[in-house]
Amino acid sequence: MTEWFRPENVPKDVFRDAAKHTWVSYYRTLDEIILNTNLTQLASQIKDKKILFIHGEKDTAAPIENAEKLASVFTNANFERLPDADHQIFLAAPEKVWSLVSEYFRPYQLQKVKE
């Protein structure tokens, strides 16, 4: 990257530092974080929390089996499978996702109304 591409609101030192990074270094950093994070261990620390999983059965980016395994850690989890959805479930089935989320939070909304 050359100075010519630097936006006016980005300081020169920040722009020069950004030039050190490439897509490959960014990808490797992200990959390291994902691969070296034990989600099961993190989930076990909050396992008693109520949680809703919504997952597309056609998701190839994040296989449904991984989400099911993570959901099994929770003692109070709801797992909803959307048969025609992929990784972008909110685009494939926005009405269904909104319905599931609304239904999930309904008891909390009713409780607030009573207070």
Sequence and secondary structure as in RCSB ss.txt:
>XXXX:A:sequence
MTEWFRPENVPKDVFRDAAKHTWVSYYRTLDEIILNTNLTQLASQIKDKKILFIHGEKDTAAPIENAEKLASVFT
NANFERLPDADHQIFLAAPEKVWSLVSEYFRPYQLQKVKE
>XXXX:A:secstr
  GGG  TTS HHHHHHHTT  HHHHHHHHHHHHHT  HHHHHHTTTTSEEEEEEETT SSS HHHHHHHHTT S
EEEEEEETT  S HHHH HHHHHHHHHHHHHHHHHHHHH 
